[in-house]
Amino acid sequence: LNCINFHPNSTVALVGSRVGLVRLFQVDGEENAILQSIYLKGYRLCDAKFLSSNGREEIIVGSDGSSPNSIGLCYYYDMIAGKIVRIKLEKGGHQRYSLRGFQLSPDSQYLAACDNNGQINILSAGSKEHIAELKMNGDVDCLAFSPDSRYLVSHGKGNGCQAYVWDIRNIRSGGGGGCVNRFTDLGTVEATSLAVSSSLCAIGSNMGYVNLYNLEDIVKKAEPQPIKSVSNLTTAVTSLRFNHDGQLLMMASGNKDDAIRFVNTCVGRVYKNFPAYVGGHSGKTYGRIYDIAISPHSGFAAWATGKGTAHLFRINDYFNY
């Protein structure tokens, strides 16, 4: 399995695999029964996310374009009509692109995806039409929207260790997007993951470090400083997720077995005794963890592994799904 996602409103989760298979599960913390399977034959699936907005209930499926059957294509599954819809991804009339590393804005209005040569493609989440292109120096490898959908943060490699902050309001007004700040991310040569909460931005590196910044600082300051650096992972940080109130940060690396940690962002403490098996003392292992997720109101955390299993945990400090 290589992706996992919670529905923003219903107690449903999806897991997906590279062979193009997506499965839906009821999230009840007990049986967690399978609800449905969707198969995209021949499509190299890299990510899948729920879209729930204005009467639309969809699962958007993207690829990195590395296989011939996935170049210039994405799919979505219409959950109401029960049908798979194929979408051609082209810009400028002929240039094909993929949904590599795509992110859905929290207001369900935009999709942002990484492209070659520092280009970021912005699509309408509803129509899947290409509406804008942003450009940063170097390569773009990770993206994250702020919870209010106002800002998009991008980062990667070959750009002088600089992260970019874009104001999405410029796209809404027809301005095509605008960089409001770029700053040097201290100690990061190659950024591999991003996450943004209402007050914080987390940047993960290929060396296993995670820098935490105040969101306001990276928007307004030329040289923002990390308020905390976490070094509990020793290989590239491939997944980062904040919970809904930003008090919990989940971080994982898909390059080493059981490489997952939780951080209490209020005190900057890493929970070293969670989850179970981590530390190698039990003789059990989760294996490689390729994606992580936290439910909309933080009642559950989950991750997908290279063993073909997904693991669901109840977070008792939060009462709602």
Buried (B, 14 or more C-beta within 10 A) or exposed (E): BBBBBBBBEBBBBBBBBBEBBBBBBBBEEEEBEEEBEBEBEEBBBBBBBBBBBEEBBBBBBBBBBEEEEBBBBBBBBEBEEEEBEEBEBEBEEEEEBBBBBBBBBBBBBBBBBBBEEBBBBBBBBBEBEBBBBBEBBBBBBBBBBBBEBBBBBBBBBEBEBBBBBBBBBBBEEEEEBBBBBBBBBBBBEBBBBBBBBEBBBBBBBBBBBBBBBBBEBBBEEEEBEBEBBBEBBEBBBBBBBBBBBBBBBBBBBBBBBBBBBBBEBEEEEBEEEEBEBBEEEEEEEBBBBBBBBBBBBBBBBBBBBBEEEBBBBEBEEBEEB
